[in-house]
Amino acid sequence: MTDEEIVGYLDDNGYPPHIVNGGKAGLIQRWKQFVGEVEAGYPHNLHNYRNDLDIRGLIQLFSLDDEVAAEDSRLDEMLAHREVRVWESNERAPFWDFGYPRNAGWALRRDLIREGLIDAE
């Protein structure tokens, strides 16, 4: 897909302007930033986490997987409790929809507990 087609898809499907305007490069940049946040200790809540997983779903939809392979490997190493499906970013059941960061911050852990995805410790 061309960047113009990606922008058109994002716009036609109601994505926020900052996502639309970023196009292909913006999606890839956001995924890389997200993986860095996970490595540092994901500070956001479950809603934000799922939005970030949706970015990866879009990357897959647009066949840009090769451009984020290194980040995927890094994220894969950071995920714990892989039996827990925290989101459905697409119908393919990708690895990033399962588990959550080992070092999840309090907001994400709180929301995972509230949704019954993990037990309170």
C-alpha positions as semicolon CSV with decimal commas, in nm:
position;residue;x (nm);y (nm);z (nm)
1;M;0,000;0,000;0,000
2;T;0,117;0,349;-0,068
3;D;0,130;0,606;0,208
4;E;-0,158;0,788;0,039
5;E;-0,369;0,471;0,052
6;I;-0,280;0,417;0,418
7;V;-0,376;0,775;0,505
8;G;-0,701;0,732;0,312
9;Y;-0,783;0,410;0,496
10;L;-0,711;0,565;0,834
11;D;-0,920;0,872;0,753
12;D;-1,209;0,671;0,608
13;N;-1,218;0,452;0,918
14;G;-1,232;0,735;1,170
15;Y;-0,885;0,726;1,321
16;P;-0,784;1,042;1,505
17;P;-0,608;1,315;1,304
18;H;-0,268;1,254;1,465
19;I;-0,278;0,892;1,346
20;V;-0,413;0,982;1,001
21;N;-0,161;1,259;0,944
22;G;0,130;1,039;1,051
23;G;0,054;0,780;0,784
24;K;0,287;0,484;0,749
25;A;0,584;0,653;0,916
26;G;0,368;0,761;1,209
27;L;0,239;0,408;1,269
28;I;0,588;0,265;1,269
29;Q;0,721;0,544;1,489
30;R;0,436;0,499;1,739
31;W;0,496;0,122;1,759
32;K;0,864;0,176;1,826
33;Q;0,779;0,431;2,094
34;F;0,527;0,190;2,249
35;V;0,784;-0,091;2,271
36;G;1,025;0,150;2,440
37;E;0,751;0,241;2,690
38;V;0,690;-0,127;2,763
39;E;1,061;-0,184;2,822
40;A;1,076;0,114;3,057
41;G;0,761;0,010;3,247
42;Y;0,436;0,080;3,063
43;P;0,288;0,381;3,246
44;H;-0,056;0,399;3,085
45;N;-0,390;0,229;3,143
46;L;-0,555;-0,062;2,961
47;H;-0,745;0,166;2,723
48;N;-0,417;0,319;2,605
49;Y;-0,250;-0,022;2,591
50;R;-0,524;-0,154;2,365
51;N;-0,501;0,153;2,143
52;D;-0,130;0,080;2,107
53;L;-0,203;-0,282;2,018
54;D;-0,442;-0,155;1,751
55;I;-0,149;0,032;1,597
56;R;0,032;-0,301;1,558
57;G;-0,281;-0,450;1,403
58;L;-0,277;-0,171;1,145
59;I;0,090;-0,235;1,074
60;Q;0,002;-0,597;1,001
61;L;-0,298;-0,497;0,790
62;F;-0,074;-0,278;0,575
63;S;0,191;-0,554;0,545
64;L;0,458;-0,351;0,723
65;D;0,562;-0,632;0,961
66;D;0,921;-0,642;0,837
67;E;0,967;-0,279;0,937
68;V;0,896;-0,354;1,304
69;A;1,044;-0,704;1,337
70;A;1,312;-0,593;1,583
71;E;1,056;-0,418;1,803
72;D;0,827;-0,723;1,788
73;S;1,110;-0,940;1,918
74;R;1,178;-0,698;2,201
75;L;0,810;-0,681;2,295
76;D;0,774;-1,057;2,280
77;E;1,046;-1,088;2,544
78;M;0,866;-0,843;2,774
79;L;0,526;-1,013;2,781
80;A;0,415;-1,234;3,070
81;H;0,105;-1,448;3,121
82;R;0,070;-1,528;2,752
83;E;-0,245;-1,731;2,818
84;V;-0,438;-1,408;2,888
85;R;-0,584;-1,241;2,582
86;V;-0,600;-0,870;2,659
87;W;-0,724;-0,752;2,320
88;E;-0,829;-0,851;1,970
89;S;-0,645;-0,616;1,738
90;N;-0,734;-0,837;1,442
91;E;-0,877;-1,178;1,361
92;R;-0,539;-1,351;1,325
93;A;-0,476;-1,386;1,703
94;P;-0,132;-1,223;1,689
95;F;0,118;-1,265;1,970
96;W;0,087;-0,903;2,088
97;D;-0,279;-0,956;2,187
98;F;-0,176;-1,210;2,451
99;G;-0,011;-1,136;2,782
100;Y;0,090;-0,804;2,927
101;P;0,419;-0,638;3,017
102;R;0,601;-0,798;3,309
103;N;0,673;-0,451;3,440
104;A;0,327;-0,304;3,380
105;G;0,262;0,012;3,574
106;W;-0,010;0,042;3,836
107;A;-0,274;0,182;3,595
108;L;-0,249;-0,110;3,354
109;R;-0,240;-0,366;3,635
110;R;-0,541;-0,199;3,802
111;D;-0,742;-0,216;3,480
112;L;-0,642;-0,576;3,408
113;I;-0,766;-0,668;3,757
114;R;-1,090;-0,472;3,714
115;E;-1,163;-0,656;3,388
116;G;-1,092;-0,990;3,553
117;L;-0,795;-1,061;3,325
118;I;-0,558;-1,106;3,618
119;D;-0,595;-1,169;3,989
120;A;-0,507;-0,910;4,249
121;E;-0,188;-1,009;4,424
